[in-house]
């Protein structure tokens, strides 16, 4: 037991094979006491809800929103955000897996949640198009034709439009007549949808701008509903969560109301109580489609049994989460039967492992890691192959890109989504503490976020980390009692120790720990530092890249020269290595092979690891790399082994 002595609380992970970006994750700074301020949640929809409350959307325009797939968002209405609660969730989001790492297992927002909660269509074409570069006058002409107003040039920032300019225009519009011209009705509908896109569904960190590339998809009114807006929203939310986990980032964008409602549905101990309907709420006629499931939260709420805006409390609740407090399947049979038809969009592939696409954004849907959310038994999932900097890529420097062509191969996977559904046997009850999956999960996850060493003099005092320390100590003392019982002279004492520890853990509702061996002290292993550096663009970025490559080449040749010198000393004057330090033929071949392998691995990691689509020229380049490697195969083991070592650190 001496080598397993628990001298301090280790938050995890004990095995670094999955959470490879821990050194660059927000939770590390929280543990070190360096960050306590909640994240700022960006959106620009306040004036939108005020406008539609005072002047409800006309029935003809509303029908277009229904056909386009935006009706559910309008029907749910505005959800008040709790920035502290959202921050506590971001601290447990892992960009390596696209899941929240909770104490009870992995959980995430899936296509099922998008469809049921907000009724956004997940069936259809990916939200893609040609990101054309246009002059200011060309964007003004497009807005004039499709929206009915011509924004001033100072309201346009490249291909982005100030939402406040759109809001000012719509607030000044007269009420729509029943016999209004169809062109006017379509323009009014596009204004509402563009505002919903930029202010609610796809907001950026500016908080007041909408990308006009979306307007090009709203041109043909009859085609808007053919896009998978739900998968695009989920892709952008994943991307925003990944970026928000970086220590220096203090903003979050994306469809954040979806995140909060998803968490309210599943976390019993933090969601508010629902009261009666809001006063002055918009009334909908009975002949309209029913509301999506998230509409239940657009009522008067009460926090009698929980609280708001207290980040240490929410963090503590998640640190102390037990399986009984998490609802894995909130959508019961009654809920599903009462849903409108549009909320069951794409039900046949809710469990499909597919790419989620939205212009430049590419993220993977990973339901195979959260099968308990679908009533199935969870198995140990395969490793994800996301690049460490996958969330750093954006549209900058990619003008006039045809994103449908760029993602052509991934679109084929999306189109084959019916055959990408993951299967598993149905769960026959709650998962046991000693289940193989949970034993594995507790080793690879970060269980504790709050640090008991940092207690602030004011406000809520965290208790979960302290309770965890005590539970772990009792568990390890219990194991020590087992060892004592194996000694004849200490059998009685060992049994007494075991009984005391068992009683203490039972009183704390932690007796299930005794089913497994204590695993709280990490095995000594190096943590690979997956540093994520933002791309520097332009001439300065190219100079930095050239300097880095030059430094790498010097270091590689220096190492090879040192190896050569060692061989010279070992072989003496009559050795095969020349005394002047030059490489012999075999070493030179190994060195050339090393360079080729490094180039091949770098190209493969950059092209495949970043989920970029390989065009024909890039495929040919990769093929040539490996053809050249085959020429040196079997020449020497030096280049092969060094190439693998270098590839692991590329």
C-alpha distance (Angstrom), angle and dihedral (degrees) to the residues before:
residue distance angle dihedral
X1 . . .
X2 3.81 . .
X3 3.80 93.1 .
X4 3.80 90.3 48.4
X5 3.79 95.6 51.3
X6 3.81 111.1 142.4
X7 3.80 106.9 -137.1
X8 3.82 97.5 160.3
X9 3.79 140.6 7.6
X10 3.78 111.7 -86.6
X11 3.83 110.6 -157.7
X12 3.82 95.2 -159.6
X13 2.82 168.7 -123.4
X14 3.81 102.8 142.6
X15 3.80 90.7 178.8
X16 3.82 114.7 44.3
X17 3.79 97.0 -164.1
X18 3.82 94.8 104.1
X19 3.82 108.9 27.4
X20 3.77 95.4 54.6
X21 3.82 95.6 155.7
X22 3.79 97.9 57.6
X23 3.81 93.0 117.4
X24 3.82 88.1 60.5
X25 3.80 99.1 39.8
X26 3.77 128.6 109.5
X27 3.82 91.4 -124.0
X28 3.80 90.8 66.3
X29 3.80 91.6 59.0
X30 3.80 90.2 46.0
X31 3.79 89.6 53.7
X32 3.80 90.3 49.9
X33 3.81 91.4 50.1
X34 3.79 93.3 -116.4
X35 3.81 100.2 122.8
X36 3.77 130.8 40.8
X37 3.80 104.5 144.7
X38 3.84 116.8 106.8
X39 3.77 119.9 -115.3
X40 3.80 117.6 -100.1
X41 3.81 110.2 -118.3
X42 3.80 110.7 -145.0
X43 3.79 124.6 -147.6
X44 3.80 137.7 132.6
X45 3.78 107.7 -149.7
X46 3.80 105.4 106.2
X47 3.79 95.8 100.1
X48 3.80 90.2 42.0
X49 3.80 92.9 61.8
X50 3.81 91.4 42.8
X51 3.80 89.7 52.9
X52 3.81 96.8 48.4
X53 3.81 90.3 44.2
X54 3.79 93.0 54.9
X55 3.81 94.0 35.8
X56 3.83 111.3 24.2
X57 3.77 115.9 -148.3
X58 3.80 113.9 -88.8
X59 3.80 116.2 -105.1
X60 3.82 93.8 -116.5
X61 3.82 91.5 51.6
X62 3.79 90.3 44.3
X63 3.77 90.7 56.5
X64 3.81 89.4 56.6
X65 3.81 89.4 51.6
X66 3.82 89.3 51.3
X67 3.80 92.2 51.2
X68 3.81 91.9 44.9
X69 3.83 94.0 51.2
X70 3.84 99.5 -113.4
X71 3.81 97.0 105.3
X72 3.82 95.1 93.7
X73 3.81 92.7 57.0
X74 3.80 90.4 50.6
X75 3.79 91.8 46.3
X76 3.83 94.0 52.5
X77 3.78 93.4 50.7
X78 3.79 129.5 -167.5
X79 3.81 118.7 -15.2
X80 3.79 116.3 -159.8
X81 3.80 110.1 -126.3
X82 3.79 126.9 -136.5
X83 3.80 104.4 -150.1
X84 3.81 93.2 -167.5
X85 3.81 92.2 53.1
X86 3.80 91.4 47.5
X87 3.81 89.6 50.0
X88 3.82 91.7 54.4
X89 3.80 88.5 54.6
X90 3.81 93.0 48.1
X91 3.82 88.8 54.5
X92 3.80 88.4 61.5
X93 3.81 97.6 42.2
X94 3.78 112.6 108.0
X95 3.84 118.8 -155.6
X96 3.81 88.7 -162.1
X97 3.83 91.9 67.8
X98 3.84 106.8 13.9
X99 3.80 89.4 -123.9
X100 3.79 139.1 106.4
X101 3.80 109.7 -108.5
X102 3.80 102.3 -141.5
X103 3.78 127.5 173.5
X104 3.81 90.1 -103.4
X105 3.80 97.8 47.3
X106 3.77 141.8 -74.3
X107 3.79 120.7 -39.0
X108 3.78 133.0 171.2
X109 3.79 146.3 167.8
X110 3.80 109.8 -89.2
X111 3.78 137.4 -174.3
X112 3.79 86.6 -94.9
X113 3.81 90.7 62.0
X114 3.80 93.1 46.9
X115 3.80 92.0 52.5
X116 3.80 98.7 42.0
X117 3.80 99.7 39.8
X118 3.81 99.9 42.2
X119 3.78 106.5 9.3
X120 3.79 93.5 -126.0
X121 3.82 110.9 160.3
X122 3.80 112.8 -107.5
X123 3.79 93.1 175.9
X124 3.79 116.5 84.8
X125 3.78 143.1 47.8
X126 3.82 121.9 -23.5
X127 3.79 114.7 -99.2
X128 3.80 97.8 -103.9
X129 3.79 138.9 131.9
X130 3.79 144.5 141.3
X131 3.79 112.2 -56.4
X132 3.78 94.8 -144.2
X133 3.77 124.2 -169.3
X134 3.79 111.0 -128.2
X135 3.76 136.0 176.9
X136 3.78 120.1 -113.6
X137 3.79 91.8 -104.3
X138 3.81 90.8 52.9
X139 3.83 91.4 53.4
X140 3.81 89.2 47.8
X141 3.79 90.5 52.6
X142 3.81 91.6 49.3
X143 3.81 91.8 50.1
X144 3.79 90.2 47.9
X145 3.81 92.1 52.1
X146 3.82 99.9 41.0
X147 3.82 103.0 29.0
X148 3.78 102.6 28.1
X149 3.81 96.7 -122.8
X150 3.77 134.8 84.6
X151 3.82 112.0 -138.7
X152 3.79 120.2 -144.2
X153 3.77 116.2 -104.1
X154 3.83 91.1 -113.8
X155 3.82 88.4 60.5
X156 3.80 91.3 60.3
X157 3.79 122.1 79.0
X158 3.77 105.1 -173.3
X159 3.80 104.0 -65.4
X160 3.82 94.3 -12.4
X161 3.78 128.4 93.0
X162 3.78 126.2 -153.4
X163 3.79 108.0 -111.3
X164 3.80 89.5 -148.2
X165 3.82 88.6 63.9
X166 3.80 90.3 53.2
X167 3.81 90.6 46.0
X168 3.80 92.7 51.0
X169 3.79 90.6 51.2
X170 3.81 94.2 49.3
X171 3.79 93.8 46.7
X172 3.80 89.1 57.7
X173 3.80 95.5 49.6
X174 3.80 118.2 107.8
X175 3.79 120.3 -120.3
X176 3.78 113.4 -80.2
X177 3.81 116.4 -106.4
X178 3.78 121.1 -133.2
X179 3.80 90.5 -120.0
X180 3.80 95.6 45.2
X181 3.78 117.8 145.0
X182 3.81 114.4 -89.8
X183 3.81 91.8 -123.0
X184 3.81 90.1 57.5
X185 3.81 91.3 47.7
X186 3.78 91.0 51.5
X187 3.80 92.0 48.3
X188 3.80 91.1 50.5
X189 3.81 90.9 49.2
X190 3.81 91.6 50.7
X191 3.80 90.2 51.5
X192 3.80 91.1 55.1
X193 3.79 93.4 44.9
X194 3.82 94.2 46.7
X195 3.81 89.8 50.5
X196 3.81 90.7 49.3
X197 3.81 90.3 48.6
X198 3.80 95.6 50.1
X199 3.79 99.5 33.3
X200 3.84 104.1 35.3
X201 3.81 115.9 11.1
X202 3.82 104.3 33.1
X203 3.82 107.9 15.0
X204 3.79 117.8 160.4
X205 3.78 128.4 -147.9
X206 3.81 91.8 -90.2
X207 3.79 89.0 74.8
X208 3.80 93.1 -151.8
X209 3.80 110.4 55.5
X210 3.79 136.1 81.6
X211 3.79 124.9 -159.3
X212 3.79 109.6 -118.7
X213 3.80 91.4 -150.1
X214 3.82 84.9 84.4
X215 3.80 89.2 58.8
X216 3.80 89.6 65.7
X217 3.84 88.1 62.8
X218 3.82 90.9 53.2
X219 3.80 94.7 58.1
X220 3.81 96.9 95.4
X221 3.81 106.0 48.3
X222 3.79 92.0 -161.9
X223 3.83 93.0 57.3
X224 3.82 100.2 49.3
X225 3.79 92.6 86.0
X226 3.81 92.2 54.4
X227 3.82 92.2 72.6
X228 3.80 124.4 91.1
X229 3.78 96.3 -121.9
X230 3.79 91.6 166.0
X231 3.81 95.0 59.7
X232 3.82 90.3 45.5
X233 3.81 91.4 52.4
X234 3.81 90.3 49.4
X235 3.82 92.0 49.0
X236 3.80 92.2 52.8
X237 3.82 92.3 45.5
X238 3.81 90.4 51.6
X239 3.80 89.7 49.7
X240 3.81 92.4 48.6
X241 3.81 92.4 49.3
X242 3.80 91.6 49.8
X243 3.79 91.4 52.5
X244 3.81 92.8 45.0
X245 3.82 90.8 59.3
X246 3.79 90.7 68.1
X247 3.81 110.0 105.6
X248 3.81 97.0 -124.7
X249 3.80 95.8 46.9
X250 3.79 115.6 96.6
X251 3.82 100.1 170.6
X252 3.78 134.8 77.8
X253 3.79 127.5 -166.9
X254 3.79 133.6 173.5
X255 3.81 129.7 80.3
X256 3.82 94.0 -34.2
X257 3.85 96.1 167.5
X258 3.81 87.0 66.0
X259 3.81 89.7 55.3
X260 3.79 93.9 49.2
X261 3.79 95.5 46.2
X262 3.82 90.1 46.7
X263 3.81 89.2 54.6
X264 3.82 93.3 45.5
X265 3.79 89.7 54.1
X266 3.81 92.4 55.3
X267 3.81 109.6 28.6
X268 3.79 107.9 72.6
X269 3.78 97.4 -175.9
X270 3.83 97.7 55.8
X271 3.81 107.9 35.6
X272 3.82 118.5 99.1
X273 3.78 125.9 -118.4
X274 3.79 116.9 -99.5
X275 3.80 119.0 -125.9
X276 3.78 132.3 175.6
X277 3.79 125.9 -39.4
X278 3.77 119.2 -74.6
X279 3.75 118.1 -93.0
X280 3.78 112.9 -107.1
X281 3.79 93.7 16.4
X282 3.81 117.1 162.8
X283 3.80 111.3 -92.7
X284 3.79 119.2 -139.5
X285 3.78 124.9 -157.7
X286 3.79 118.8 -114.7
X287 3.80 93.1 -117.2
X288 3.81 91.2 66.8
X289 3.82 121.3 89.3
X290 3.79 115.5 -85.8
X291 3.80 123.3 -99.0
X292 3.81 125.5 -91.5
X293 3.78 120.0 -109.3
X294 3.83 96.0 -95.9
X295 3.80 89.0 65.8
X296 3.83 88.1 83.2
X297 3.82 88.5 73.5
X298 3.81 95.3 54.1
X299 3.80 91.9 86.9
X300 3.76 136.4 89.9
X301 3.79 107.2 -62.3
X302 3.77 131.0 -154.1
X303 3.82 126.7 -154.0
X304 3.79 95.9 -166.0
X305 3.81 92.7 125.6
X306 3.80 98.3 33.9
X307 3.78 138.5 19.8
X308 3.79 144.9 -121.1
X309 3.79 137.2 -126.1
X310 3.84 96.4 8.1
X311 3.79 107.3 125.9
X312 3.86 97.6 -175.8
X313 3.81 90.0 53.5
X314 3.81 94.7 50.4
X315 3.81 90.7 45.2
X316 3.81 89.4 50.2
X317 3.80 92.3 49.4
X318 3.80 91.2 53.4
X319 3.81 91.1 45.3
X320 3.80 88.0 55.1
X321 3.82 97.0 41.2
X322 3.81 117.3 141.9
X323 3.77 128.5 -170.7
X324 3.82 93.0 -106.1
X325 3.80 90.2 62.1
X326 3.79 96.1 52.5
X327 3.81 121.4 76.7
X328 3.79 107.6 -147.0
X329 3.82 94.5 -178.3
X330 3.82 111.1 31.1
X331 3.80 93.7 159.5
X332 3.76 101.3 82.4
X333 3.79 125.3 -173.9
X334 3.81 90.4 -95.7
X335 3.80 90.7 52.7
X336 3.80 92.6 50.3
X337 3.80 93.4 47.7
X338 3.81 92.5 53.1
X339 3.80 95.8 48.3
X340 3.81 119.1 107.5
X341 3.76 116.2 -112.4
X342 3.81 95.1 -105.6
X343 3.84 89.4 62.1
X344 3.81 90.5 63.2
X345 3.79 93.4 60.1
X346 3.79 112.3 147.5
X347 3.79 94.4 -0.9
X348 3.80 91.0 154.2
X349 3.83 92.5 66.9
X350 3.81 103.7 34.0
X351 3.81 86.9 116.8
X352 3.82 96.2 46.8
X353 3.80 120.4 126.5
X354 3.79 98.1 -135.8
X355 3.80 140.0 142.4
X356 3.81 116.6 -95.2
X357 3.80 111.5 -142.5
X358 3.79 134.1 -166.5
X359 3.79 114.2 159.2
X360 3.83 104.6 -68.7
X361 3.81 93.8 -5.7
X362 3.78 115.9 99.5
X363 3.81 122.5 174.6
X364 3.78 133.0 156.4
X365 3.79 126.0 -115.4
X366 3.83 106.0 -135.6
X367 3.85 109.5 -173.3
X368 3.81 88.7 147.6
X369 3.82 87.2 76.6
X370 3.82 94.8 53.0
X371 3.81 104.1 40.1
X372 3.81 91.1 142.6
X373 3.80 86.9 71.5
X374 3.81 86.1 65.6
X375 3.81 96.1 45.4
X376 3.81 93.8 -101.0
X377 3.77 133.9 126.0
X378 3.78 112.0 -96.9
X379 3.78 118.8 -128.1
X380 3.79 127.7 -168.4
X381 3.83 102.0 -81.0
X382 3.76 125.5 -133.9
X383 3.77 118.5 -102.7
X384 3.79 118.6 -84.6
X385 3.78 117.3 -123.4
X386 3.79 100.0 -151.7
X387 3.78 114.4 146.7
X388 3.80 113.3 -116.4
X389 3.80 91.2 -119.3
X390 3.81 97.7 38.4
X391 3.81 91.6 121.1
X392 3.81 93.1 53.0
X393 3.79 96.0 71.9
X394 3.79 118.9 97.8
X395 3.81 142.0 153.4
X396 3.78 96.7 -79.1
X397 3.77 110.7 121.3
X398 3.82 91.9 10.6
X399 3.80 100.0 98.1
X400 3.80 118.0 163.6
X401 3.80 91.6 13.7
X402 3.78 117.0 159.8
X403 3.80 98.1 -140.7
X404 3.79 93.3 -170.8
X405 3.79 88.5 60.2
X406 3.80 92.2 41.0
X407 3.82 91.0 55.6
X408 3.81 95.4 36.1
X409 3.79 96.7 127.2
X410 3.79 93.4 44.6
X411 3.79 89.9 50.4
X412 3.79 87.3 59.6
X413 3.80 88.7 56.6
X414 3.80 90.6 48.3
X415 3.80 91.3 49.5
X416 3.82 88.4 52.1
X417 3.82 91.5 51.6
X418 3.80 93.4 125.6
X419 3.81 88.4 67.3
X420 3.82 94.6 45.4
X421 3.81 95.6 67.9
X422 3.81 113.0 127.1
X423 3.79 117.1 -134.1
X424 3.79 133.2 -157.5
X425 3.77 136.5 157.6
X426 3.78 118.1 -85.7
X427 3.78 117.5 -94.1
X428 3.78 114.6 -107.5
X429 3.80 95.1 -155.6
X430 3.80 140.7 -42.7
X431 3.77 114.6 -22.8
X432 3.80 114.6 -102.0
X433 3.80 121.2 -115.3
X434 3.80 90.6 -121.9
X435 3.81 94.3 48.6
X436 3.80 112.2 133.5
X437 3.80 91.2 -118.4
X438 3.82 95.0 53.2
X439 3.80 92.6 43.9
X440 3.82 88.3 53.7
X441 3.81 93.0 41.8
X442 3.80 95.1 52.9
X443 3.79 89.3 55.8
X444 3.80 97.2 50.0
X445 3.82 100.8 38.1
X446 3.78 134.9 76.9
X447 3.78 103.1 -117.9
X448 3.80 101.9 -178.8
X449 3.82 127.0 46.8
X450 3.82 102.2 171.7
X451 3.80 118.2 72.1
X452 3.84 116.1 -138.9
X453 3.81 88.8 -152.0
X454 3.81 90.2 70.4
X455 3.79 113.1 63.6
X456 3.78 114.4 163.8
X457 3.81 117.1 -138.9
X458 3.80 92.5 -128.3
X459 3.77 134.7 47.2
X460 3.78 130.7 10.2
X461 3.82 117.4 0.8
X462 3.81 112.4 -141.5
X463 3.80 114.4 -124.7
X464 3.80 105.4 172.5
X465 3.83 97.3 78.3
X466 3.81 91.5 49.5
X467 3.81 91.3 48.6
X468 3.80 89.3 49.1
X469 3.81 91.3 54.2
X470 3.80 91.2 52.5
X471 3.81 93.6 46.5
X472 3.79 91.8 50.1
X473 3.79 92.2 48.6
X474 3.81 92.0 51.1
X475 3.79 90.2 48.1
X476 3.79 92.1 52.4
X477 3.82 92.8 44.9
X478 3.80 87.8 51.8
X479 3.80 88.2 55.3
X480 3.80 88.5 49.8
X481 3.83 88.2 53.7
X482 3.80 89.1 56.2
X483 3.80 89.5 55.2
X484 3.80 91.2 48.1
X485 3.79 91.3 54.1
X486 3.77 89.7 59.1
X487 3.81 88.5 66.5
X488 3.84 111.0 77.7
X489 3.79 94.0 -142.7
X490 3.83 92.7 50.0
X491 3.81 100.6 40.8
X492 3.80 95.2 107.8
X493 3.78 93.0 45.8
X494 3.78 91.2 47.4
X495 3.79 91.9 51.9
X496 3.80 90.6 49.3
X497 3.81 91.5 51.3
X498 3.79 90.5 50.0
X499 3.81 92.5 49.9
X500 3.80 93.2 49.7
X501 3.80 92.8 49.0
X502 3.79 92.0 45.3
X503 3.81 91.7 51.0
X504 3.79 91.5 48.5
X505 3.80 94.0 49.7
X506 3.81 91.5 45.3
X507 3.80 90.8 53.0
X508 3.81 88.9 52.0
X509 3.85 90.9 47.1
X510 3.80 89.1 -115.8
X511 3.81 100.8 111.6
X512 3.80 91.5 115.9
X513 3.80 88.3 75.2
X514 3.80 88.3 74.2
X515 3.80 90.1 70.6
X516 3.80 91.7 74.4
X517 3.78 138.5 42.2
X518 3.81 113.6 -94.2
X519 3.80 111.0 -96.9
X520 3.79 108.0 179.0
X521 3.79 104.4 117.7
X522 3.81 114.6 77.3
X523 3.76 120.7 -123.4
X524 3.78 110.2 -118.5
X525 3.77 106.5 -98.4
X526 3.78 134.0 141.8
X527 3.77 117.3 -100.9
X528 3.79 108.5 -139.0
X529 3.76 108.0 -132.9
X530 3.78 105.2 -129.7
X531 3.76 96.5 -169.3
X532 3.77 114.5 -167.7
X533 3.76 112.4 -151.4
X534 3.78 120.7 -173.0
X535 3.76 114.6 -118.4
X536 3.77 115.7 -101.3
X537 3.74 108.5 -148.2
X538 3.76 133.8 -154.2
X539 3.79 128.0 18.5
X540 3.81 95.4 -26.9
X541 3.79 91.0 53.2
X542 3.80 92.3 50.3
X543 3.81 91.7 49.6
X544 3.82 90.8 50.5
X545 3.80 90.7 49.7
X546 3.82 92.3 50.2
X547 3.82 91.5 49.2
X548 3.81 90.8 49.9
X549 3.81 91.8 50.1
X550 3.80 91.6 47.5
X551 3.80 91.7 49.7
X552 3.80 90.4 49.3
X553 3.80 92.2 51.0
X554 3.83 91.8 49.3
X555 3.79 91.0 49.8
X556 3.80 92.1 47.8
X557 3.82 93.0 50.4
X558 3.81 90.3 45.3
X559 3.79 91.2 53.7
X560 3.79 91.1 47.2
X561 3.81 90.6 48.8
X562 3.82 90.8 50.7
X563 3.77 89.9 50.4
X564 3.79 89.6 49.8
X565 3.82 91.6 51.1
X566 3.79 90.6 51.7
X567 3.79 89.7 52.7
X568 3.82 89.9 50.4
X569 3.80 92.4 53.2
X570 3.81 92.0 47.4
X571 3.79 94.4 48.3
X572 3.81 98.4 43.5
X573 3.77 125.9 -149.7
X574 3.78 93.0 -40.8
X575 3.79 94.5 53.0
X576 3.76 124.4 121.5
X577 3.81 92.5 -114.4
X578 3.77 115.8 89.1
X579 3.77 117.7 -117.0
X580 3.80 94.1 -128.6
X581 3.81 91.6 70.3
X582 3.82 97.2 -109.4
X583 3.80 117.5 142.1
X584 3.77 119.6 -105.9
X585 3.79 120.8 -129.3
X586 3.80 96.4 -92.0
X587 3.81 94.1 47.5
X588 3.80 90.2 46.6
X589 3.79 90.7 53.6
X590 3.80 89.1 49.4
X591 3.78 90.3 49.7
X592 3.80 92.7 50.0
X593 3.78 89.6 48.0
X594 3.81 89.5 51.3
X595 3.79 91.6 53.6
X596 3.79 91.4 47.9
X597 3.80 92.5 49.1
X598 3.79 91.4 48.5
X599 3.79 90.5 51.2
X600 3.79 92.2 47.1
X601 3.77 93.7 47.4
X602 3.79 92.2 46.2
X603 3.79 91.6 50.0
X604 3.78 92.5 45.5
X605 3.79 93.8 47.4
X606 3.78 92.6 46.4
X607 3.76 95.1 46.5
X608 3.79 101.6 33.9
X609 3.79 102.0 26.3
X610 3.78 91.9 53.1
X611 3.82 90.3 51.1
X612 3.79 90.7 -121.2
X613 3.76 117.0 157.9
X614 3.79 112.7 -108.4
X615 3.76 111.4 -131.8
X616 3.79 119.8 -155.9
X617 3.79 94.8 -93.0
X618 3.79 92.7 51.3
X619 3.80 91.1 48.1
X620 3.80 89.3 52.7
X621 3.80 91.1 50.8
X622 3.80 92.6 52.1
X623 3.80 90.7 46.1
X624 3.81 91.5 52.0
X625 3.81 90.5 50.1
X626 3.79 92.5 56.9
X627 3.81 93.4 41.4
X628 3.79 87.9 57.6
X629 3.80 90.0 48.2
X630 3.79 90.4 55.2
X631 3.81 88.9 58.0
X632 3.81 89.6 63.0
X633 3.80 96.0 39.6
X634 3.79 111.3 129.3
X635 3.80 93.9 9.8
X636 3.78 94.2 109.4
X637 3.77 138.2 -19.4
X638 3.78 92.3 -136.3
X639 3.77 97.6 78.2
X640 3.81 93.6 42.0
X641 3.77 95.4 51.6
X642 3.80 94.3 42.1
X643 3.79 90.5 46.7
X644 3.80 90.8 55.5
X645 3.79 92.0 48.0
X646 3.78 91.5 49.6
X647 3.80 92.2 45.7
X648 3.79 90.2 56.8
X649 3.78 89.1 58.1
X650 3.80 99.4 40.6
